[in-house]
């Protein structure tokens, strides 16, 4: 079996907590478990010291907008260039920004395969750029198309995203590989009354759970408006942090649901399986995801998932859960229909659907992709 040395280049990494970081970590874990080496190149974050020896931080600057993300300065030490990058088998980039172009430059310079995972629909983040929205969306689409077509293969998590890239005009090879999760870990979750109490629920109330970065594109305000229309015994726990948290807390007050909403902030991922399993439903209002990894995690825990109607969400659920229109009225009706006791059939359907997101399967398919590219570039 050919031993691989893989270089990940990612714009977003710890201490940021989001789906991209979780996906990058999971794939690195899966590759290393199979005996391959994975090195991660990412921007330095002032004050953060939690990395291991295989993470290489590059100088960075703050972005002009309010964000926890950083602008990478494409500087790598000669030691890391000669000792790590030149020895890579494959370069795998996780964004089309500065770190992605760095990875591309090294891949082409040293004759390595270049793989790009399409994690983010950039055009859905146009509101972060202080320019006219339509122009910004067009530029984001052009960036995605141009970058993708300079790579040897693009990895997407589902058929909906493959179709989206083709709509944008991408002609390079596209491989559908769902981002993997540790099924056993998330399947180990058990209902915990203490967790429910911490989340604002008791035996007489139904608990809804949402896990995400709190940002405008996540559509979290829809949940608060829907909660205002839902029965009084419904509670909502929101896990995560982000630039919109203060605004959402104010909105909960304005909607009259602050007493039924609990903002839990960022919690340890080790606690997530039990939190998923302790909720009566997991709710997901975003329509901008490429996959929405938290939905797969919730399914693995056996949760009933209620998601906004969007191609990626339908693909992730795979017939499990409920897909509803992205309106407060539709979500409120779905909240009202959440059963007050465990539905064994629903739980089993969720767990079966989650099996498609096995980290073992995803890792093997990515390795197969890497190997399929090596002969054509070595010859």
N, C-alpha and C positions, 0 to 999 in steps of 0.2 A: 504494500500500500504506500503510495507516494506521500511523503511528509510535506505538509504545506506550511508556509509562513505567510500570514495574511496581514496586511496593513489596513486598518480602518481609519478613515479620515472623516471626522464628523464635526460639524459646526456646534452641535448641541450635545453636552454631556454633563456629568455631575459637576456642581450640586443641583443643576436643574432637574426637576422631576416631571417627566412627561412620557408619552408613549414612545417617542423616538429613542429616548435614553433606555427605556425598558427593553425595547426591541434590540438595540445594539448590544446591551448587556447579555440578553438571552442568547443571541446568536454567538457571541464570543464564548459564553459558557458551553454551548453545544459543540462548537468547534474544538475547544480545548479538551472537552471530555473525550473526544475522539483522537487525541494525541497531537493536534495541530497547534501551532503557535499563532497567537493573535496579539498584535500591537495596535494601540489606539493613539492617534494624533488628534489633538483638540486644543482649543484656546485656553490659555491660563485664566483663572478666575481669582482675583485678589482675595486673600483670606481663606481660600479653600485648600486644604492639605490632605484630603482623604484618598488620594490615589495610591495604587500599587505600582510596582516596578515596571509594568508593561504599558503604562500610560505616559505619553510624552506631551507636555504642555508647551504651546507656543505663545509668544507674547501677544497681547490683545489690547484693544481699546474699547471703552464703552460706546454703545450706539447712541446716536442723537435722540432717539425716541425712548420712552419709558419702557425698559425691557431688562430682563435678566440675561439676555443673550449678549455676546461679545463679538467685536470685529477682530478677526484673526489677522495678525501680521505674519506673512508667510516666511518665517525665519526658522530654520532647523540647524542645530549645531552640526559641525563636521563629523563629530563622533557618532551622532544618531544617523546622519546620512550614510556614512560608510559602514557603520556597525549594524544598522537595522534596515534602513530603507533599501539599500542596494542589494540586500540579501532576501528581499521579499519574493514570494512566488506569485502573489496576486495583490492588486490594490483594489479595495472595496470602499467606495465613497458613499457618504450618507447625506450629502447635500450638494447643490449646484453652486454654492457660494465659494468663499475664498479657500476653505480647506478642501473642497471638492476639486477646484482647479489645481491646487497644489498636488493632490493625489494624481490627477490626470497628467500633470507635467512630469512627475516622477515615473509613472507607468510608461509613458511614451519614451522618456529619456533612457530607461533601463530595459525596455522591451518586455513589460509585464502586462498580463491581461488586466483590463479595467472594468469593474462591475459597479453599477450605480443602483442603490435602492431608492425608489420613489416613495419617500415617506410622507411628503407634504404637498398638498395642492396650493402652491404658492399664491395663486391668484385670489384665494380666499383670505389672504392676509394683507391685502392691499390697503386696508384701513390703517395699518401701522406706518405707512409711508406718507409724508406730508406733501403729496402731489395729487393731481386730479385722478380720481379712482379708476375711470375707464382706461386712461393711459397706463396707469400702474398695473392694472390687470393684464393688459396687452403685453407689457414688458415682461411680466412674470411668466406668462405663457410662452413668449419667445425664448426666454432664458431656459425654461424647462425643455422645450423642443431642441434648442441648439445644443445644450449640454448633453442631453440624452443621446443624440445622434453622433456624438463624438466618443461614446463609450462602446465597449464590445457587447454589453448586455445590460438591460435594465430589469431589476426585480420589482414586481408589484405584488400586493397581497391578495388580489382577487381579480376576477374577470372585468368588473366594473372599471377598475383603474387601468387595466390593459386597454379597454375600449376608450377610456379618456385620453390616454397617450396617443392612440391612433387618431382620435379626433383632432388633437393638437398638431398632427402631422409627423409624429415620430415614426421613423422607418427602421430603426435599429432593432436587434433581437430583443424581445420582451418575454420574460419568464414569470409565470404566476407561481409564487411561493408564499403562502400565508405566513406572517410573522409567528414564530413559535412561542409557546408558553410552557411552563413546567406544570403539566396536567396534574401530576400527583400532588404537587404543592398546593395548587388552588383547589383541587378536589378534597383536600384534607380539612377544609373549613367546616365548622360545626356551629350550630345556633348557640348563641351565648347571651343570656338575659342581661348580664352586666354590660355587655357591649351595646345592647339595645337601649338600656337605660342611659348610657353615656350619649347615645345618638338621639335621645329625646323621646323614646317610645317605651311603652309598657305592654302588659298582656291584653289591654283593652284597645290598643291602637295598632294601626298598620304602618310599617316603616318602609319608606322609599329611600333608596341610596343612589347617590350620584358621585362618581369619582373622576376628577379631571383637573387640569390646569384651569384656573378661573380667568378666562379671556373672552373677549367679545365674540370671536368666531365659534365658541362652544355653545352659544345660544342658551345659556343658563337662565336668563331672564324668563324664558318660556316656562320653565318649571315653576317659578314663583307665581307667575300669572295663572298657571293651571292649578296650583295648590289653592289659590284663592277661590277657585270654582269647585274644588273637591270637597267631599264630606269632611266634617270636623275631626273625625278620628284618624285622618291621614297625617303622617309626619314625614318630614323630609330631612335627611342628613346629607350634607355636602362635604365631601373630602377633597382637599386640594387647596392650593393657594394661587395667587396670580394678580395681575394688574387690575382686575375688575372686582376683587373681593369687597372692597369698601363700598363701591357702587351697588353691588348685589345686596349687601347688608342693609343699605338704605332702601333699596327696592322692596325687600322683605317687609320692612316697616311700613312703607307706603301701601303695599298690597294687603296689609293687615294679617300677615302670616309669620311675623317674626317669632311669635310664641310657638309656632309649629315647625320652625326651621332651625336646624342646628349646624353651624359652620364649624367643622372639626379641624380645619387646617390640614397640613401635611401629616400623615401618619406613617409609621414603619410598614414597609411592604409585607413584612412577616405577619402583620395583623390583618392584612386585607382578606385572605381566604375566609376567616371567621366573620369578618364584617359583611362580606358578600352573602355568606350563608345565614347570617342573622337578620338580613333584610327580607321583607315580604316581596319586594320587587326591586330590581335595578333599573334605573331610568336613564335614558340617553337621548338628549334633544338635539345633538349636533348633526348637521347635514354636510359638514365640510371635511370629514375624515377620509383618509385613504383606506384605513381599516377600523380604527377604534378598538385598540387592543384590550381595553378594559371590558368590552362586551364579551370577548372570548374568555377572559378571566372569570367574569360573573357566570357565564355558562358552565365553565368547569366546576364552579362551586355549587352548581345546581340551581342557580337563581332564575326566577322569572324575569326576563328582560323586556322592557318596553322601550322601543326605539323609534325615533323619527323616521319617516319614510324617505329613504335615500338609497341609491343603488348599493353603496358599500355596506350599509347597515343590513340590508336584505341579504347580501352575500354572507356576512358574518353570522347572522342568525340561522341561516340555512333551514328555515321552516320552524325553528323553535321560537319561543317568546311571542311578542306582539309588535307589529309594525303599524304605526298610526301616523296620521297627518301631523305635520309640524305646526300645530295650532294649540293654543291653550285649551280650547273646548275639547279637542280630540284627546289630549293628554289627560284632562280632568276626567273624562268619561272612562279612560283606561285605568286611572287611579281608583275610581269608584268601584271598578270591577275586580280589583286585586283581592284574592281570597284571604280571609283572616287566618287560615290554617294551611299547613303544608300540603301542596298538591303533589303527590308522589309521582304521578304520570308526567307532570310538567318538569319535575326535577330530573327524571330519567331522560326525558327528551332533550333537556338542556345539556346534560352531561354527554350524551351521544353526539350532539352537534359539536361540542367542544373538541371531540377527538380529532377533528381535522386540523387542529392547531398544535399538535404534538411537536414539542421542541426537537425530539429525536428525528422525526420525519423531516421537519424544516431544515435541520442541520445537514442531514444526508443529501437533501436535494440541492442545497447551496454548494456542498462539496462536489457533487456531480457537475454542477454548472461550472465551477472553477476548473475542474479537470477537463471538461469539454473544450475550454478555451485555451488551455496550455499548449496542446500540440500545434495548433494553428499559428501560435506566436513564437514557438520555439523553433519550428521548422525553417 
